[in-house]
Amino acid sequence: MEFISVSWTSVESKNALSNFLAKEGATSELATADPNTWGFFPLPNGKKLVVGYANLGLTPVATVVNGHLLIGINEILAGFDLNTLQRTFIYRMPSVFHEFVSLKDPVIVRDEVGFICISATGVERWALLTNGPINQFTIEGAFIRGVTIDDEPFKFAIPS
């Protein structure tokens, strides 16, 4: 399994982004509802994916897994074919995306209140949700354990 983290490049404004990309060229774009912050992901193949999002305090996160570009931002997890940058799926998360937990196929991601397992084609395999925002968690064998910000413990068996 090959995976590559992709760095986020923010810009001052959509106008600044347009000026920069006029020279560089963008290949594709992903915009969430009410975008007020803009930037792009420079990809290993030289292409750039432009992202506009409503800034909730978390920057977009992207990774390349086996030829697929996965992006988490706001309540969206999106997949793109790395070669063509055609969007292959868009998945609306229960809450705000936080991080990729496991990049094995299928991928496990964490949002503010739980964990989602999703295939490379965007099909949800399972969702495990807590009763509040997650403060911390660990994966121990086949279990995800942690506590919410209200110190409520949780423990989930990871479905196979």
N, C-alpha and C positions, 0 to 999 in steps of 0.2 A: 504494500500500500504506500503510495507516494502522496505526501501532502506538503504544501508550501504556504507559509503565512505571507500575506500581502499587506504592505504598509499603506496607511491612510495618509493622503496629502490634502490638507484643508486649504481653502483660499478665502480671501476677505469677503467676496461677494460673488453673485452669479455673473456680474459684469466682468470682474477680474478673471473668473474662470473662463468665460467666453473669449476674452483677449488672449489668455494663455493657450487655450486649445485651438485658437485660430491658426497658430503656428504648428502645433503638435498634432491636432486632429483627435477627435474622440470617436470611439467605435460604437458605444452603446450608453444608455442612460437608465438609471433607476431613481425614481422620485417618490417619496412618501407623500401623504396628505400634508398640506400646508408647509412646504419646505421653506426654511429660513436660513439654512446653513448649507454650503456647497463645498464640494471637493471631488477627488477622484482617487481611484486605485490604479497605479501603474502596474501592469501585469507582466509576468515573466516573458511573454511573447512580444512585448513592446506596445501592445494595445493599452487603451485606457478606458476604464468604466467610470463615467460621471455619476455622482450620487448627490441628490438634494434631499434633505430631511428636516423634519421639525426637531430642533435641538432640545432634547430632554435631559441633557447632561452626559450622555454616553455617545462616544463616537462610533461610526460604523466599523464592523469587523469583517474581514474577508479571509478566506483560505481557498487554496486549490487542492482538490482531492480527486486523484485519478482522472484528470482532464475536465473536471467540473469546478466552476467557480461558485462558491457559496458565500452569500453576504447576509449578515444579520444587522438590522437597523430598525429602531423603533419597535413596532409590533410585527415586523416583516422578516421572513427568512426567504431569500430568493436564490434560485439556481440559474446558472448560465453555462452554456457550452463554452469552454475556454477558447477553442479555435475560432468560432464564429461570433461569439458574444451574443448569440440569440438566447433570450430568456427561455429556460426550460420549465420553470415553475415559479410560483409565488405562493407562499404559505402565510396565513395570518396567525400569529402566535396569540395565546391567551393573554399575555401581558408583554412588557417591554423586554426585548432581547438583551441578554447580558454576555453570554459566551458560548463557544463551542466546548463541550465537555469531552467528547470522544469523536475522533474522525474515522473510526472504523465504519464499514458499511453494515448497517445503516448508521447515520450520524446521530449523536445525542447532543442537544443544545439545552441551555438553561435560560429561562426568562426570569422575570422578577419573582414569580410565584411557583415555579415548577420546572419540570424537565420534559422534553419532547424528543421522541425518537422518530426520525424521518428518513425515508429512502432518498437515493440520489435523484429520483424523479419527482420528489415532493410529496410522496404519500406518507401520511402519518401512520406510524406503526403502533405507537402508544403515547400516552400523556400521563404524567404523575404530578398532581398539583397539591401544594401545601395550603394551609389556611391563612397565609400571609406572606409578605415579602421575606425572601431567604436572607439570613444573615451569614451563615456559613454552612458548608457541606463537605463531605468526603465520600469517595467511592471505595468501599471495602468489599472485595470479592463481587458477589452478585447483589449487593445492597448499596443504596444511596442513603446516607444518614446525615442529619444536620439539625439546625435550629432556625426558626424564623426570627425576625427582629423583636418579636414579643417573647423570646426565649421558649417558644413552643417546639418541642422536639418532633422530628419526623423521621421515619424509616420506611423505605420502599424496597421491595424486591424488584430487581430489574427484570422485566419480562424477557423471555427468550424468543 
